[in-house]
Amino acid sequence: MHSNQLGALGWSAFQQKQLDQSPIDAGCRVGRIVEVQRDLVLVADGHSDFWAALAGRFRYDAMMSADFPAVGDWAVVRRGPGDERGVLTGLLERKSKFARKAPQTGFEQTAAANVDLALIVAAAGHDLNLRRIERYLAMVWESGAAPAIVITKSDKSPDIDSAVAEVESISPGVRVLATSAVSGDGINALRTLIRPGETAVLLGSSGVGKSTLVNALVGREVQLVSQVSNHQDKGRHTTTSRKLITLQDGGMIIDTPGMRELQLLDVEDGVAQTFEDVEQIIARCRFTDCQHRTEPGCAVREALQSGQLDADRYASYRKLQREAAYEARQSDARLMRAEKEVWKKRSQQGLANMRRKRLW
């Protein structure tokens, strides 16, 4: 195993332990998925990059979309000498993953895997939506990665310091950086956050400047950037696929398409961590089952009245808490439906095989 080359791609003790416990078959190798295009994945193994197709058994065993490869995954691939393409036979367990509910199907959709740092990107001005940032924070805390918040287009803001302070007020303990790809402000500070051998992912809405940020970090144009609208100061959606891009200092970054709609999955722990300040206030209520309405000794009502707790932030907490609780109830039902579909597919395949044998 060429650990030095894989280390540059983010290989860690977490992945090595899996191989030690379950060695891969002879003729197979491990590589990192740097791009996904329909039924093909681009794999980097430390020596070369090559495309690989999904093995039939892998497809057959996959229960739902979340089981399929995502950018950042570590894959087991089979590729013989002289083969132009490989065959993906399996995936290693993910250290972290970013998943949301797909708007069309309602099933889990993995945006990126094995990420160390999640950069939540929002543009200064009209796009600086605190409630949206809270939603992203809940997803990031649930994923297992560390969050940071990047405010882009700082050169367009008349008071960027106030904007940073506003974001810091709803993200205690999270690093908030103001950046400008035009002036270069904050780019070096952001670059130092992505350490060699570690992977960052950019998360944010369409047009906030994620691709421009990637180009500034890399130092050359690697992502297509669209023109900015004059009346909104907002770029159009340009990134249509996810890619793992290596930076000069040895870190890696995944640019993701803008999410116009961020539907959360089961993120109860992420919500609790995002709103730790709110939960600390709730813990001071006289009754453990306090509904925060008319009960005596309610710390939440007192905090709202005194201004210690912002009413919009509390409303956001209640909303995300309800969403997370609902998704927790639905996740088991979705998994059960997916498992039924798998067994239905296998049963149909078994019947088809029996018919073929009779014909012969």
N, C-alpha and C positions, 0 to 999 in steps of 0.2 A: 504494500500500500504506500503510494508516494505521498506521505503525510505533509511534506513541505509544500508541494504544489496545491494540495487540497486545503491546507491551512490558509493560503492566500485567498481561497474562495469562501472561507468562513468555517471550515471544518473544525470541530471542537471535541472535547471529551464526551459531550452528550452523544454525538454520532458514533464516536469510536467505541463507546460502551456497547452500543447496539450490535456493532460488527463483532466485537469480542464474544458476545453472548450468542449470536446467530450468524456465523460466517456465511458469506455469499458463495454461490456455486462457482466451480472452476469455469473459466471462460467469461465470467461477468466482472464488471468493474463498477465503481461508484463515481457519480458525477453530480454536479449541481445544475438544476434547470435554470437557464438564463432567459428563456423565452418560450411561450406557448402559442402555437398557431394551429387552431382546430385540432386535428388528430396527430399532430407532430409536436415534439418538444426539442428545443436546442439545448444540448448538454455540454457542459465544460468539465473536463476531468483533470485539469492541470497541465495537460500536454496539448490538447486540441479541443476544438468545438465541433460538434457533429449533431446531425438531426437523428432522432429516434422515433419510431412508431410505437404505439401501445400494443403490448402483447395481447393476443386473444384471451388468454386466461385472466390477465389483469382486468380487462374490460368485463369479463364474465363475473368476476368476483366483486367488482365495485357495486356498492349498494346504492349510492347516491352521488350527486355531483361533487360533494365535498371530498369524496374518495379519489377523485381524479387529480392529475398533477397541477401544481400551481407554480408560478415563478418563485424561486427560492427553495423549492423542495430539493432534497437529496434523493437521487434515484439510483436504483440498481439496473444496469443496462448490460445487454449481451451484444458484443460486436466482434466479429471474427476478423482475422488479418485480411486486409484488402477490402473489407466491407465499407461502402460509402455511408450507409446508415446503420444505426443500431436498433435494438428492440428493448423497450422499457418493460422490465418484468416485475418491478415493485418499487415502493417508496419507503424510506426510513421514517420513523416516527418524527413528527414535527415538534420542535422545541417551542415554537410560538406560531400563531397564525392569525390573520385578519380575515374575519368572515362577517358577511351581512346577509340579510334575507333577500334573495333575488326577487325583484318586483313581479316578474312574470309567473314564477312557479311557487314562490313562498319557501323554497328549500334553501339550505345553506350554500352560500357562494364564497369560495376562498379567494381573496384578492392577492395575498402574498403569504409566504411561509418562511419560518426560521429567521425572523427579523429581531434585531437587538434594539433598534431605536426607531420610533415612529414619529415622523415630523408632520404635525397637523398644520396645514398651510391655509392661511386666510389673508386676503388682500386688505390693506388699509382703506378705509372709507366705507363705501356702501356694502361691501361683502363681510365686514367685521361683525359677524352675527355671534353673539356670546352663547346663545342657546344651541346653535349648531356646533360650536366648539365643545360644549359640554357633551353632546351626543358622541362626537369623535373620541373624547377623553374616556367615556365609558367603554367604548369598543376597544381602545388601546389598553386600558388597565386590565380588561378581561383577557386580552391576547397573551399576556406574559411579557410583552416588550415594555421598554421605558418610553414615556412620551416627552416631547418637546413641542413648543408651538412657535411657528415661524410666521411673522407678519411681513408680507411682501409689499412692494411698491411704496416703501416708506417715503420716497421722494415726492409722492403725490399727496402726502398728508400734511396739513398745516400744523398739527400738534401730535407728532408721533409718540412723544413721551406719555401723553394722556391715554393714547390708544393702548400702549404697552401696559400701563397701570390698570386699565380697565380689564384687560385680558388676565393679568396677574391676579386680580381680585376674585376670579372664578376658577383659578387653577393653582391653588397654594402648593408650593413645593415643586412646581413644574417650571423648567427654564423657558423663558419667552424671549425671542430674538426678533428685532426689527431689521429687515434687509431691503436692499435695493439693487437689482441687477444693473440698473443704469449707472448709479454712482459707485457701486461696489461696497457700500456700507453693509456691515454685518456678514458678508460672504465668508471672510476668513474665520470669523468666530464660529460660523455654522460648520465650516469644513473641519474644524478641530473637534467637533462633537462626534464626527464619524471616524472612529478609530480604525487603524489597519486590522483587517481580518473580521471586521464587524459589518453588519448590513443595516441600512436605514431604508425606510419606505416613506414616500410622500403621499399624504392623504389630504383630500380637500375637494372642494367643488370645482366645476368646470370654469376655466378662465381666471383662476386666481394667480397663475404664473408658475405652476409647478415645473413645466418643461423649460421655461426660461431659467428657473432656479437650477435645474439640472445642468443646463449648458454653462451657467456661471460657475458651478462647482467643478465641472470637468475642465473648463477652460477652453472649450471649443463647442461648436454646434453639433450635438449628437441627437437632439430631439427637435422635431419640427415645431416652430412657433408661429402662431397666426397673428395677424394684425390686431391692434387694440381698437375697440370701438371708441370713437371720439366722444359720444354723448354719455357713455357709461364707464370709460376707463377700464373696460373689461375685455380680455382676450376671449376668442372663441374656443370651443372644445377642439383640441388638436390631437391629444394622445388617445389612440384607439386600442392599444394593446399594452401589456405590461412587459418591462424588460429589466434585467439586472445589469447595471452598468458599473464598471470598475473605475474608481477615482485614482488620480495620480498618487495620492498618499497611501493607497492600499485598501481603503474602505470601499464599500459597495453601496449602491443606492438603487431602489426600485421606484420607477415612476409609474403611477397608476392613472387610468382614465378618470376624469372627474365624475364624482357621484352626485347626480342631480337629486337623488332620493336615497337617504341613508336609513334603511329599515334595520333596526337592531334585532339580534337574536337573543338568546338567554345570556344577559349580561348583568345579573343581579349583583355579583361581586364588583364588577366594574362601576356600576352606579354607586354602590356604597363607597368605593374609594374616591370617585369623582366628587361626591358630595359628603366627604368626611366631616366637614365643618357643620353641615346640616344635621348629620347623624349624631354628632356630639351634643348638639342642642337638644335633640329629641331624647337623648339618654338622660337629660336632666328633668324630664317630665315626672310628676309625682306618681302617675300610674303607668305601668308598662304597656297597657293596651290603650293608651290615650289616643283619641281620634283627632286631637288638636282643633276642637271646635268649641265646646262649652265647658270642658272638664276643668275643675279647679287645679291650680298648680301646673298649668300647661306652659312649659318653657318655650314652646314654639310660638304661641300667641304673644307671649311677653316679648320675645325677640323680634317678632314682626312689628309690634307696636312701638318698640324702642328704636327700631331701625338697625338693630344688630344683624338681622336677617332680611335680605332683600326679598320682596314679595315675588318678583319675577323668577329669581333663582329658586325659591321654594316651590313655585308652581312648576318649574322645569323639573325639579327633583321628583315631585309627585307624578308627573307625566311619564318620565322615564322609568320610574319604579313600577308603574302600572304596566307599561309596555314589557318590561323585563319579566314581571310575574306572569303575564299572559303568555309570553314566548316560552317560559319554563314549562307551563302546562301543555303547550302545543308541541314541544319538541319530541316528547315520547310518542305522541300520535303520528307525527311525521315519520319518525324512525320506524314505527310499526307498519305504516303504509308502504314505505320503501322496502322493508323486508318482505312484505307480502308480494310486491312486484318482482323481487328477485326470485322467490320460490315459484311464482307463476311462470316466469321466463324459463327457469330450469326445468319445470314440469313440461312445458311446451317443447323444449329442446329434447327432453328424454323421449317424448312421444314421437317426435320427428325421427329420432335415431332408430326407434323400434320399427317404424314404417319402412325406413331405408333397408334395414336388415331383412325384412320380409320380402322386399322386392328382389333382393339378391338371392 
